[in-house]
Amino acid sequence: MDLDRYDRQHVRIELYRDSTRAYTISSSYSNSGSYTWSNVSNSIGSGTRYRIKVSSYYDGAVYAFSDYFTISSRYSGTITVSSPNPRTP
């Protein structure tokens, strides 16, 4: 994802299951290159086909998705996304 034309300092981070947004992890994050999600909500169900969407805070049309992953039942801990494999529109 090429963000050279945009403000790369502020991003929105969301959890998707298939094509549906399941949870907003951060609505505005000061981008440091990685984000540790340490308070994973109990309301997030276990399952497959989850992915992370990182988008420009200022232009939602600029975004990338991570690869799909699985969340195990009774997950407790942190999820760290440091470099998602970009999927651009």
C-alpha positions as CSV (number, residue, x, y, z in Angstrom):
1,M,0.0,0.0,0.0
2,D,1.5,3.3,-1.0
3,L,0.7,6.0,1.5
4,D,3.4,8.5,0.3
5,R,0.6,10.9,-0.8
6,Y,-1.2,10.6,2.5
7,D,-0.7,11.2,6.2
8,R,0.9,7.9,7.3
9,Q,1.0,9.0,10.9
10,H,-2.6,8.3,11.7
11,V,-4.4,5.1,10.8
12,R,-7.6,3.3,11.7
13,I,-7.3,-0.4,12.7
14,E,-10.3,-2.7,12.4
15,L,-11.0,-6.4,12.7
16,Y,-13.0,-8.1,9.9
17,R,-14.5,-11.5,9.7
18,D,-14.8,-12.2,6.0
19,S,-16.1,-8.9,4.6
20,T,-17.9,-7.7,7.7
21,R,-16.4,-5.4,10.3
22,A,-16.5,-7.2,13.6
23,Y,-14.7,-4.7,15.8
24,T,-12.9,-1.3,15.7
25,I,-9.6,-1.9,17.4
26,S,-8.5,1.8,17.1
27,S,-10.4,4.6,15.4
28,S,-7.3,6.8,15.3
29,Y,-3.8,5.5,16.1
30,S,-0.5,7.4,15.8
31,N,1.3,4.9,13.5
32,S,4.6,3.6,14.7
33,G,4.8,0.6,12.3
34,S,3.2,-1.9,14.7
35,Y,0.3,-2.1,17.1
36,T,-0.2,-4.5,20.0
37,W,-3.9,-5.2,20.8
38,S,-3.7,-6.2,24.4
39,N,-7.3,-5.9,25.5
40,V,-9.0,-8.3,23.2
41,S,-12.7,-8.1,23.8
42,N,-14.5,-11.2,25.1
43,S,-17.3,-10.4,22.7
44,I,-15.1,-11.5,19.8
45,G,-16.0,-15.0,19.0
46,S,-13.7,-17.8,18.0
47,G,-13.5,-18.6,14.3
48,T,-11.7,-18.6,11.1
49,R,-11.4,-16.0,8.3
50,Y,-10.6,-13.0,10.5
51,R,-8.3,-10.3,9.1
52,I,-7.1,-6.8,10.1
53,K,-7.8,-3.8,8.0
54,V,-5.5,-0.8,8.3
55,S,-6.7,2.4,6.7
56,S,-5.7,6.0,6.4
57,Y,-7.5,8.1,9.1
58,Y,-8.0,10.9,6.6
59,D,-8.9,8.9,3.5
60,G,-10.8,5.6,4.0
61,A,-10.2,4.7,0.4
62,V,-6.6,4.1,1.2
63,Y,-6.3,0.8,3.1
64,A,-4.8,-2.7,3.3
65,F,-5.9,-6.1,4.7
66,S,-3.8,-8.7,6.4
67,D,-4.0,-12.3,5.5
68,Y,-6.8,-14.4,7.1
69,F,-6.1,-15.9,10.5
70,T,-8.0,-17.8,13.2
71,I,-9.0,-16.7,16.7
72,S,-9.2,-19.7,19.1
73,S,-12.0,-20.1,21.6
74,R,-11.4,-18.5,25.0
75,Y,-8.5,-16.5,23.6
76,S,-6.7,-14.5,26.2
77,G,-3.6,-12.4,25.4
78,T,-2.4,-10.1,22.8
79,I,-2.4,-9.9,19.0
80,T,0.5,-8.0,17.4
81,V,0.3,-6.9,13.7
82,S,3.6,-5.5,12.6
83,S,3.5,-5.8,8.8
84,P,0.3,-7.1,7.2
85,N,0.6,-8.5,3.7
86,P,-1.1,-5.6,1.9
87,R,-4.2,-6.3,-0.1
88,T,-5.1,-3.2,-2.0
89,P,-8.4,-2.5,-3.8
